[in-house]
Amino acid sequence: MSDGRPLIIAHRGASGYLPEHTLPAYALAIFQGADYIEPDLVISRDGVLIARHDNRLDLTTDVASHSAFVRRKTTKVVDGQAITGWFSEDFSLAEIRQLRAIERIPEVRPGNQRFDGQFGIPTLAEILQLVQALQPLTGRRIGLYPEIKHPSYFAGIGLAMEQPLIQALHAAGYHRATDPVFIQCFEIASLKQLRQLTELRLMQLLWSSGQPYDIQQAGQALSYAQMATAAGLRAIAEYADAVGPEKNHFILPLDSQQRLVAANATSLVADAHAAGLLVHPFTFRAENAFLPDSLQSAAELSAPGDWRAELKVFLGLGIDGLFTDHPDKALAVLQAGQTG
């Protein structure tokens, strides 16, 4: 699908241009050349997998404006944190159908707000249908890179997602390790459970601090930093096929002037490859808000900075793929590198 170049993984779709986790955002990413699209998955009260960044619906939908749902606002403890809002598990799919997507970070992407209220909330089944409908139009096989969100939490309320996800993927024809699917998660236990259910490839996410919630819940000391060591990566390779480090902490430390310096790169890529793991860091974005100080173009958070320079440094480290909100920009850098 990528002709040997690093994979372009559309982070929540082409979310730099359209509200994330909407069918138009996924479609745009595909037409921009993404190899994979990435839906974050949560679940409804009646057990339907839907694509949202989080189970707190008011972050990315207009649920707060629906008078019929005012009393659904509540406070819950999710992954050890008290959170107040409206939650996917308190809504049936029929009720979620009444909601419309909104831009999650309007202060950084004010242009995306013009689409607020225009798009619905897609189910996993609808995303699978979209991918299979667009493949003949593009002449490419489009990959899927779903993330299971909050698996311990959902399992604890009787809404475990692992089995429904695998059943849906297998029913859609994705069975083998050679099929264009990676399933990702921050929690270890969920990935180990998935390994017992499928041959599809799995990816262990690594946040920049702390530890997986299931490890924290069990009272164990394993941290993401320890998981990113050579020994930690070898342990990951026992149940996963790839690792997804948060880019700024694990792949390339910044120097004292907040500059990207390739010579400062950790050995994570080499250590992961030695363990047999692919390396897919996240997340590459064009706006100043997400770039090191030295690559920012202005004080305005929403303005584009020197995203090309950042991406080129990481590509030089030998990564195997990358998550990006701007698939077209990543593809342009990769194509320019191939043509010299």
C-alpha positions, 0 to 999 in steps of 0.5 A, a space after each residue: 500500500 505504501 511502496 516500501 515508504 513509511 505508512 501514513 496513518 490518518 489520525 482520526 481522519 484528516 482531522 486537520 481539515 474537518 472535525 475528527 472521527 467523521 465519515 467525511 474526515 475519513 474519506 478526505 484522508 483516503 483521497 489525500 493518500 492515507 494508507 490507514 485511517 484511525 478510528 478511536 472506538 468507544 461503545 454505546 449503552 446497547 453495545 455498538 462501537 462508535 468512533 469518538 476520541 473519548 467516551 465523554 461526548 460533549 468534547 466532540 458532539 453537540 450533546 450539551 445543546 439537546 434539552 432532552 439529554 440535559 439530565 444525562 450530565 454526570 460525574 464518573 471516574 474513568 481511568 482513575 480521573 473524575 470527569 463531568 460530562 455526557 458519556 457514550 455508555 449512557 446513550 443508545 445508538 438511536 440517541 447517539 444518532 441525534 447528535 452531531 459532531 463539533 470541532 474538539 480543539 476550536 482554539 487551534 482549528 477555528 476553520 473547522 468550526 464551520 462544519 460544526 453540526 453538519 456530520 453525524 457520529 459514525 459506527 465502526 460498521 459504517 467506517 468499514 462500509 466507507 473503506 470498502 466503498 472507496 477502495 475501488 475508487 482509489 485503486 488502493 487497499 485502505 488500512 484500518 488502525 482502530 484504537 480501543 479506548 478505556 478498555 478496563 473501564 468499559 469491561 468493568 461496566 459490562 461493555 468490553 470491546 475486544 470481542 465486538 471489535 474482532 467479530 466486526 473485523 473478521 466479519 468484514 474479511 480481515 483475519 490474517 496478519 497480512 491484512 491491512 489492520 493494526 489494533 492499538 491500545 495503551 493498556 497491556 491486558 487488552 492487547 494480550 486478550 486480543 492476541 488470543 482472539 485474532 492474528 491481526 496485528 497489534 500495536 502498543 501505544 506509549 504515552 510520554 509519562 505515567 503508566 498504562 491504566 491497567 498496570 496502575 490499577 494492578 499496583 505494578 511499577 511498570 512505566 511507559 518509560 520502562 516499556 520504551 527501553 530495549 528490555 521493555 520493547 522485547 517484552 512488548 514484542 511477545 504480544 504485539 507487532 508494533 509500538 506507537 511512542 508519543 513522539 516528543 518524549 520517546 523518539 527525539 528529546 528536545 535540546 535546551 533551546 527546544 530544537 529538534 536535534 537528530 543527534 539527540 535521538 534515543 535508541 528506541 527505533 533501533 531497539 524496537 527493530 531489534 525486537 522485531 517491532 515496527 515503530 509508528 510514532 504519534 502525532 504529526 500536526 502542522 499548527 504551531 500549537 503542536 510544534 517545538 518552539 524553534 519550528 513555530 512561525 508565530 505566536 498564533 497557535 493555529 498558524 502553520 509552522 515548519 512541520 516539514 522540518 519536524 517530519 524530515 528529522 523523524 523520517 531520518 530516524 527510520 520510523 516505519 509509519 506515522 500518525 498525522 492530522 494532515 495526510 496530504 502534507 506527510 505524503 508530500 514530504 515523503 514523495 519529495 524525499 523519494 524524488 530527491 
